[in-house]
Amino acid sequence: MHSWVLKSEPDSFGIDHLIAAKNQSTLWDGVRNYMARNNLQAMCVGDRAYFYHSSCKVPGIVGEMQVVATAMPDTTQFDTESHYFDRKSTPEHPLWYAPQLKFVKKYNLVLSRDILEAAGLGDSKIFKSFRLSVIPLTAKEAKIIEKLVASAGKNE
């Protein structure tokens, strides 16, 4: 099992949108960065994904998701009415993919940049790859986040 950080702006699609979605599940669509796309395609059923709110007052990890289906062609790339339409992509040769993710847990505390950096994640790709919205975590990084989540749960 691998762990990932998936970033999204809470005004566009935040963890509360995921909670309100049918079956608390969504295709993680609309990603238009090749490195992020490759990361989405590398996700396996059962992988853990941390939901990171970006471009907001307090950016940080706000909850967990789980990959419930591997990446499939992102249908928004074919929809001419979609903001994510890509004229270079065809159903026969899709360029963009989206895995199915399911809500697991919303945290009572935002694991902010300050908290993550203080825990030893300052050199993580989470902060080194600002423009990348889908980031793989090393096993060590995932353990640090797990410990932060566990200790935050004890303080509730």
BELJOUR-V319721 format. One record per pair of residues at least 12 apart in sequence whose C-alpha atoms are under 8 Angstrom apart, sorted by the first residue. I is the first residue (numbers start at 1). J is the second residue. D is the distance in whole Angstrom. If there is no record, write none. Layout:
i = [I I]
j = [J J]
d = [D D]
This chain:
i = [1 1 1 1 2 2 2 2 2 2 2 3 3 3 3 3 3 3 3 3 4 4 4 4 4 4 4 4 5 5 5 5 5 5 5 5 5 5 6 6 6 6 6 6 6 7 7 7 7 7 7 8 8 8 8 8 9 9 9 9 10 10 10 14 15 15 15 15 18 18 19 23 24 24 25 25 25 25 26 26 26 27 27 27 27 28 28 28 28 29 29 29 29 29 30 30 30 30 30 31 31 31 31 32 32 33 35 36 36 36 36 37 37 37 37 39 39 39 40 40 40 40 40 41 41 41 41 41 43 43 43 43 44 44 44 45 45 45 45 45 46 46 46 47 47 48 48 48 48 49 49 49 49 50 50 50 50 51 51 51 58 58 59 59 59 60 60 60 60 61 61 61 62 62 62 62 62 62 63 63 63 63 64 64 64 64 65 65 65 65 65 66 66 66 66 67 67 67 67 68 68 68 68 69 69 69 70 70 70 71 71 71 71 72 72 72 73 73 73 73 73 74 74 74 74 77 77 77 78 78 107 108 108 109 111 116 119 119 120 121 121 124 125]
j = [44 46 47 48 43 44 47 48 136 137 139 47 48 49 50 136 137 138 139 142 47 48 49 50 134 135 136 137 49 50 51 52 126 133 134 135 136 137 49 50 51 52 133 134 135 51 52 53 54 133 134 51 52 53 54 133 53 54 55 56 53 54 56 53 51 62 63 106 102 103 103 102 102 103 100 101 102 103 100 101 102 98 99 100 101 98 99 100 101 74 76 97 98 99 74 76 77 84 98 96 97 98 133 84 96 132 132 132 133 134 135 96 97 98 134 134 135 136 71 97 98 99 134 70 71 97 98 99 67 70 71 99 67 69 70 66 67 68 69 70 66 67 68 66 67 64 65 66 67 64 65 66 67 62 63 64 65 63 64 65 110 112 110 112 113 110 111 112 113 110 111 112 106 107 108 109 110 111 104 105 106 107 103 104 105 106 101 102 103 104 105 101 102 103 104 99 100 101 102 99 100 101 102 99 100 101 98 99 100 97 98 99 100 97 98 99 94 95 96 97 98 94 96 97 98 89 94 96 90 91 149 152 156 152 148 145 144 148 144 141 144 141 137]
d = [8 7 5 7 8 8 5 6 8 7 8 6 5 6 8 6 6 8 8 6 8 6 5 6 7 6 5 5 6 5 6 6 7 8 6 5 6 7 7 6 5 6 6 5 6 6 5 6 6 5 6 8 6 5 6 7 5 5 6 7 6 7 7 7 7 7 7 7 8 6 6 8 6 5 7 6 4 6 6 5 7 6 6 4 6 5 6 6 7 6 7 7 5 8 7 7 8 6 8 7 8 8 8 8 7 8 8 6 6 5 7 6 6 8 8 6 7 7 6 7 6 6 7 7 5 7 7 7 7 6 7 7 7 7 6 8 5 5 6 6 6 5 6 6 5 7 6 5 6 6 5 6 7 8 6 5 6 5 6 7 8 6 8 6 7 6 5 4 6 6 5 7 6 5 8 7 5 7 8 5 4 5 6 5 5 6 6 5 5 5 7 5 5 7 7 7 6 5 6 8 6 6 6 6 5 7 8 5 7 5 5 4 7 5 5 6 6 8 6 4 6 8 6 5 5 7 8 7 7 7 8 8 8 7 8 8 7 8 8 7 8 8 8]
